[in-house]
Structure formats: structure tokens, C-alpha cells
Amino acid sequence: MVQSVLTVDLAALRHNWRSLASCSDAEAGAVVKADAYGLGAGRVANMLAKEGVRRFFVALTEEGAALRKAVGSGPEINVFSGHMPGDAQMLKAAQLTPMINSIDQMLRHVESLPGHPFGIQLDSGMNRLGMEPAEWSALREIALAQQPTLVMSHLACADEPDHPMNAHQLNVFRQMTDGIDAPRSLSATGGILLGPDYHFDVTRPGIGMYGGLPFLDAQPVAHLHIPVIQTREVDAGESVGYGNTWVARHPTRVATIAAGYADGILRAMGPKAYVFADETRCKILGRISMDLICVDVSELDAVPDMVELLGVHQGVDSIAETAGTIGYEILTSLGGRYERRYID
């Protein structure tokens, strides 16, 4: 078998969620958008529902409908993009809660789905989604009279604890929401770690559940092992891979492994990245191609059947650094060719 294996450690994910939930007295939901950051929203959400999660968050109505089929009735599924044109039938059928982002969305919602649950998303300074203060002021009393299930905003710089934007957004969010009866939510993973001033009534653990920064104590959740197809001896002066970008300075034993950018392994990480064979770090050589990667296995006494790209030796953020990106992109780029295994 030449298929790479992506193992999702549900026990580690559960531990990470519990750890983030225990940081506050607020209700802890869970963000499972983008197919639970690439790890399988159905499996992840079902496990978290058994842990007591009653609020899930997705980006799109279509994601919410698929999640409802997976988790069944009961948990609240909140849709960050709100109520878009054409969403009404799916929102109703799947019992989804749109997070209303504008007056236009509010009008669309009350006209097409009167009495259907909704939440409110406010823009506290990120200028991405949500109502700005003036728009909210005009709609506030009307919206609150219809009893939204949640009023939320999103922090722009929560992964930088000392960034002044955090305090600014906290102040704006308080000004926009103090005195309301609806539950409030401001913090995803980074905000949870900023402390109790940011917790309010509901928190939204996301990347930290999946083993990513800024949650330094997270256990690794994604483990990726790639089969070795072939090994060869490369003499000094010979090149490896497309473009002759790596040339051997001395005799080198090279293994070709069965994954590439078609599997979400970013080409940009090639010059700086390593895989692991047990405890031995093995340098990636030359360019990452569509289906294949070459690595230096000269230091190994015996070449294993598989090498590790993600796991206990290097997490998603370590890999992300080699590509000049973030752990979110590594996780959500993982392709569909892997054999996926779930352990608990």
C-alpha cells in the first residue's frame, strides 16, 4: 500500500477542548468550520457533543446542513456568514442559527423565516464581518426584542496578547453590548487565553482544539505518516527532483516518499522542512512535487516503511513556519488522498 495515513487523535482533541473550556466559567462551544479544520467535522463534532458541547460554529450554511446530518437534532449550529440570499430553506430544514451581519440580513431573515432563531455578529474593529456601531445602534432595540440566541464579535489580534487592538475591541464590544440580556461571545482560542475579561458568556475554542498556536499546551491531534516508495544512492554532483535545485555535495542515500502538493503539503516548505524516521530528522531535498518528495536518509541504519511529517516530533505550527504560513493553512490544506484513521 502506498497511501499516506492521516491519524486524528480524538483523545488529544478532547483533552485540548477540556483544557480550553476549563480556562473560564463561560459555556464553551466549538468551531468546526472547514470540515473541522480539515480533520472531519462529523467525527469531531459527534465526539464533542458527547463531551457536552451544545453550540457549534461553521462558516457557511452548507457546512451547517452537513453537520446537522452528522450530529442530529439538539446542538445549536451557528453560521458565521449569516443569512445569505437563497439560504432560507436550508436554514429552516437543518435548524441552523445564522449570525446576522447587517440590516439587510436582518430584514431578509425576519421576512423569510419569521420566528426562526438567529444570532447577531458585531464588528468591534476588525472590519470583516458584523454590524458596525452605527448600524447596530439603529437596529439594536428591534433585534433584541426578537431575542437573539447569541451576540458575538471576533478579535483581530488575540494571538498577540500585548497588542493594543485587544483592549480596544474589548472596550468597543462592551459599549455595544452592555446591558443586553442575550448571551455574549468575544473569544476564540486566543481570546480565551487573554483572560476572564474576554470570556463573557460563551467561548469558541477553535485552532487550539486541533493542536495549534497560540495554545502552547495543546496536544498534537493530526499525525501524518508517509510511505517510502524507493531508495537510491546519489553520487556527489548529481541532482534530485525538478529543476536540479538540490545537488549532492557528497554521496547521499535518498528516499522517495509518496505524498506531495496534491496532498496539501505546500511546495514552499521544501527548502526548510524535515520528516522524521523514529527519532532521526531527515531533510527534504529539492522541490516538493505533486505526488512525491525526496528526503535524505543517509543517517539511518535501516530505512523504515513510513516517515512522519506531522505528529509528536513536529506539530502543525512547526511545519507552517517552514512554509512561511500558519498552522491553520497546514491543517485545512490536508488533501483527500489520505487514509484517515481516528483513534480515541
N, C-alpha and C positions, 0 to 999 in steps of 0.2 A: 504493500500500500504506500502511495506517495502523497497522500493527503495530509496537510498540516492539521494539527489538533489545537483548537482553542478551548481551554478549560475555564469555566466560570465557577468560581468558588462561592457558592451561595452562603456558606457559613461565614466566610470573611465579610461578605456584603452585609449580612445580618449583624455581625459584630460592629461594623462601621456605622450602620444606621443607629443601632442602640447607643453607641458612644456619642454620636451627634445629638440624638434625642435627649440623652441624659445631661447635656450641657445647659438645658433650660427647663423651665416649668411649663413652657408652651406645648401645645399639641404639635407633634412632628408629622408632617406629611412626607411625600417622596416625589421627586421629579423623575419621571420615566420617559421623557420625550426622546425622540430619535432612537426608538426601539431600545429604551433603557441604555442610552449612550452606546449603542451597538451590541449590547450583551443579551438582548432578548426580553422585551417588555413583559410578555406574558408570564414567563417563568419568574422573573424578578418580582413583578407586582403580586403574583399569587403567593410567593413566599412572604413578602412584606405584609400582605393582608392578614396572613396568619399571625404575624407579629403585632397586629393591631393597627396598622396604617388605615386610616379612613378617608384620607384625601390624597389623590394622585394628581400630578400636573403633567400635561402634554402640550406640545406646541400647536398642533393642528386638530381640527375636528375629525379628520380621517384617522389620525392616530388614536383619538379618544374612542371612536367607534370600534376600532380593532381591539383596544384594551378592554372595552366593555364586554366583548365576546369572550375575552380571556378570563376576566375576574368575576363576571356575573353581576347581578344586581347587588346593591349595598354601598360600596365605596363611592365617594364623590369623585368625579373626574373633571378637573378644571382645565379649560382650554385657553392658553395664553393669548392666542390670536383673536379671541373674542367671537363675535357673531358676524361672519362674513356673508356676502350675498350667496344664496343657494344653500346655506348651512341649516336652515330651519328644520327640515325633515330629519336630517341625520342627528341634530342636537336632541330633538324630541324622541326619536326612536331609540337612541342609545343612552338617553337620560344623562346628557352631558351638561356641564355648567360653564358657559362662556364667560370669560373675564372681559367685560365691556371696556373698550379702549377709547370711545369717543361718543359724542352726542349722536352722530349718525348711527353708530352701532346700537345705542340705547333705543333710538326710535325704531330701528329695524327689529329689535328684539321684542319690544312691547307690542308692536303691530302684528308680528307674525307668530309669536309664541306668548301671548298674554298669560301671566301666572307661572311661567316656566322659570326655574331657578337661574340666577345669574350672579356673578361677582363683578367687582369693579377693579380696574387697574389704573393707577395714578402715575403720572410722570413727576418724580421728585427731583429731576435734574439730569437724567441720563439721555433724554431726548431721543427715545427709541420707540417705546410703546406707552400708551396710557394717556389719560387726560391731564393737561396742564392745569395749574391752579385756577386760572380764569374760567376755563371750560368747566372744571369741577364745581366751582362756586355757582355757576349758572344752573347746574344740573343736580347739585348735592341734595337738596331737600326732596326733589321729585324721586331721585334714585333711592334714597334712604327710606322713603315711605313705602317702597316696594320690597324692602327687607333683603338686600343682597346677602349672600352666604359668606362673603369674604371681601375685604377691601385691602388691596396689596400694592406694593411698589417694588422696585428692584434696584439694588445698589450697583454702581458702576465700578467701584474701586475697592470692593471688600477684601480682595486678596492682598491689598496693601494696607495693613492696619493703621499706619500713621498718615494716610492720605487725607487731606482736609475735606475731600469730597464726601467722605463717610459722614462726618459730623454735619456737614451742610445738608445732605439728603435726609438725615435723621430729623433735623430741625424742620425742614420743609414738610416731611411726611407727618410729623406731629401737628404742624399748623393746619394741614389739610384734613386731618382725621380726628384730632382730639375732640372728645365729647360724643362721638358716634357710638351706637350700640353694636354695630356689626363687628365680628372678629377682624383683627388686622394682622397683616403679614408683611414683613420687610426683608427677611433674611433667608438667603440660601446658605450654602456651606460657609462661605467666607463671612457672611453676616453673623451666623451662629457663633463663630469663633471670636467676633468682636466683643461679645459680652452681653449681659442682660438688657442693657438699654435698647438693643436692636432686636430683641426677641419678640415682643408683643404677644399675640395670642396663638399664632401658627407659624412654624418654621418650615422651610422647604429644602431639606437635605438633597443634594444632587451629586456633584462630582466627588465629594468626599466619600459617599457611599461606595463609589466604584473604585476607590483606591487612589484618588488623585489629590493634588495640592489644591487649596492650602491646608488640607487636613494632614498634618505631619504624622499623626499616629495611625493613619489608615493602614489596614492590612491589604496586601495585594489581592485583587479579585480576578483579574484577567491573566491567564497563563498561556503562552503561545509556544508550542514546540513544533519544529520544522524538520522533516525527514532529510537525511543525507542521501543523495542520489548516486554520487560518484566522487572518487578522489583521484588526484593525479599529482605527479611530481613536475614542478615548473622550474626550469633552469634559470639562472641569473641572466637577465637581459630579455627574457620572454615576458609578454604582457598577458593580462587576464581581462576578459569581458569587452564590451563595446567601447570603441574609441581609444583603445590602448591607454586608458587613463591610469592604470596601475602597472608598473613594470617591476619585476623581481630584481632586487639588489643581490640576492643570494638564493641558492636552491630553496624552494618553498613547497611544502605539501599543501595542496589546495583542495577543499571540499566544495562541491556544488550542492546547494540545498534548494528544496522545492517550494519556493514562495517568491513573490516579487510585488511590484506595484499594483498588479491586478488584485492582490490580496490586501491592499491598503497599507503596504509597507512603503513609506514615502521615499522617493528617489533621493531627496535632499539629505537623508540621514547617512547615505553611503560613506562619505569620507571620514566620518567620526564614529560610526556605530560599531558595536560588537555583538556577538552572540556568545552564549556560554555552553560549554560541554562540561557538565558537572560543575566543578569549581574553577575551571580554566576559561579565561576570557580569550575569545578568538576574533581577530579583526576582520571586518567585512572588507573585501578587496574589490576595487574598481566600481563600476556602476551597478546599481540595482536594476535588473531588467524586469520584464513583465511577469515572468514565471520563475526566475532563477536568481540566486545570489551566490557569490563565491566568497569563501572565508578561509583564513589562514589557520590550518590545524597542525602546523609543524610541531607545536609543543606537546601534542597528545601522544601518549603511548599507543592508544588504540582509538580509532575514530568511532564515536557512538552512532547508533541508528538515527538519533534525533538530537537537535540542539535547541537551546532555549533562547527566544528573543525577548519575551515578556515573562515575568514571574518573580521569584524570590530574589534573584540577583540584580534585576533592574526593573523598575516599575515604569508606568506609562509616562511619567514626567522626565525620567532619565532618558528614555528613548526620544521623547519630544525635544529635549534640549539638543540632541544631535542633529535634529532636522530644523532647528530654529523655530519651533512651534510650541504648542501646549498639549497637555495630556488629553484634553477634550478631543482634539483633532485625531490623535492616535487611536483612541477608542472608537470614535464614530466612523473612522475610515476602514475598520476591520471588515474584510470582504465576506462574500457568501460562499467561498470555496472550502472554508474550514470545516472539518468535522467538529461539531460543537458538543462538548460534554459538560454536564452540570454535576457538581459534587456538593454534598450538604453535610 
